[in-house]
Amino acid sequence: MVKKNNKEVLELILEKMGQPKDAYDRVTDRAGHDLRYAIDSTKLREELGWEPQFTNFEAGLEDTIKWYTDHQDWWKAEKEAVEANYAKNTKKVLK
């Protein structure tokens, strides 16, 4: 199994989306900041007979990016609302 840290995954996402690998802002780690994610799918496989659709991380990532690109109507309005709320609350804190 190949392991990738969050920075490597972020840079791969940016690359797959045609962006420079450094097109992000680095922030200071905070308490509880996730360093990595992992899953043990043993129960899913044994009890439900589940099998992953993708076994190649990059292929799965490309498919996920394509799905979100093709289905912006599913997430875009919610993203804009969250960002607007964040901006509003940030202004209150900075005053």
C-alpha positions as CSV (number, residue, x, y, z in Angstrom):
1,M,0.0,0.0,0.0
2,V,1.3,3.4,-0.9
3,K,0.8,6.1,1.7
4,K,0.4,9.7,1.0
5,N,0.3,12.6,3.4
6,N,-2.3,15.4,3.2
7,K,0.2,17.7,1.4
8,E,0.9,15.1,-1.3
9,V,-2.8,14.5,-1.8
10,L,-3.5,18.3,-2.1
11,E,-0.7,18.7,-4.6
12,L,-2.0,15.8,-6.6
13,I,-5.5,17.2,-6.7
14,L,-4.2,20.6,-7.9
15,E,-2.1,18.8,-10.6
16,K,-5.1,16.8,-11.8
17,M,-7.1,20.0,-11.9
18,G,-4.5,21.8,-14.1
19,Q,-3.3,24.1,-11.3
20,P,0.2,24.7,-10.0
21,K,1.2,22.3,-7.2
22,D,1.8,25.3,-4.9
23,A,-1.6,27.0,-5.5
24,Y,-2.6,26.9,-1.8
25,D,-2.0,28.8,1.4
26,R,-0.1,27.0,4.1
27,V,-1.7,27.4,7.6
28,T,-0.4,26.7,11.0
29,D,-1.4,23.3,12.3
30,R,-4.1,23.4,15.0
31,A,-4.9,21.0,17.8
32,G,-6.7,18.0,16.3
33,H,-5.5,18.8,12.8
34,D,-5.7,15.6,10.8
35,L,-2.3,14.5,9.5
36,R,-3.7,11.5,7.5
37,Y,-6.8,9.4,6.9
38,A,-7.1,5.7,6.8
39,I,-9.8,3.1,6.5
40,D,-9.9,-0.6,7.4
41,S,-12.5,-2.1,5.0
42,T,-12.4,-5.6,6.5
43,K,-15.9,-5.5,7.8
44,L,-17.3,-4.0,4.6
45,R,-15.7,-6.8,2.6
46,E,-16.5,-9.7,4.9
47,E,-20.0,-8.8,6.1
48,L,-21.4,-7.0,3.1
49,G,-19.2,-8.3,0.2
50,W,-18.1,-4.8,-0.7
51,E,-15.3,-4.4,-3.1
52,P,-13.7,-1.1,-4.1
53,Q,-14.5,0.3,-7.5
54,F,-11.0,1.8,-7.7
55,T,-7.8,0.2,-6.5
56,N,-5.6,2.8,-8.0
57,F,-5.6,6.0,-5.9
58,E,-4.9,8.4,-8.8
59,A,-7.6,6.9,-11.0
60,G,-10.1,7.1,-8.2
61,L,-9.1,10.7,-7.5
62,E,-9.5,11.6,-11.2
63,D,-12.9,10.1,-11.3
64,T,-13.9,12.0,-8.1
65,I,-12.7,15.3,-9.6
66,K,-14.6,14.6,-12.8
67,W,-17.8,13.8,-10.8
68,Y,-17.6,17.0,-8.8
69,T,-16.8,19.0,-12.0
70,D,-19.7,17.5,-13.8
71,H,-22.2,17.9,-10.9
72,Q,-21.5,21.5,-9.7
73,D,-25.3,22.0,-9.3
74,W,-25.1,19.5,-6.4
75,W,-22.6,21.4,-4.3
76,K,-21.9,24.9,-5.6
77,A,-24.8,26.8,-3.9
78,E,-23.9,25.2,-0.5
79,K,-20.2,26.1,-0.9
80,E,-21.1,29.7,-1.7
81,A,-23.4,29.9,1.3
82,V,-20.7,28.5,3.6
83,E,-18.1,30.9,2.3
84,A,-20.4,33.9,2.7
85,N,-21.2,32.9,6.3
86,Y,-17.5,32.4,7.0
87,A,-16.6,35.8,5.5
88,K,-19.4,37.5,7.5
89,N,-18.2,35.9,10.8
90,T,-14.6,36.6,10.1
91,K,-15.4,40.4,9.7
92,K,-17.1,40.3,13.1
93,V,-14.0,38.7,14.7
94,L,-11.6,41.2,13.1
95,K,-13.6,44.3,14.3
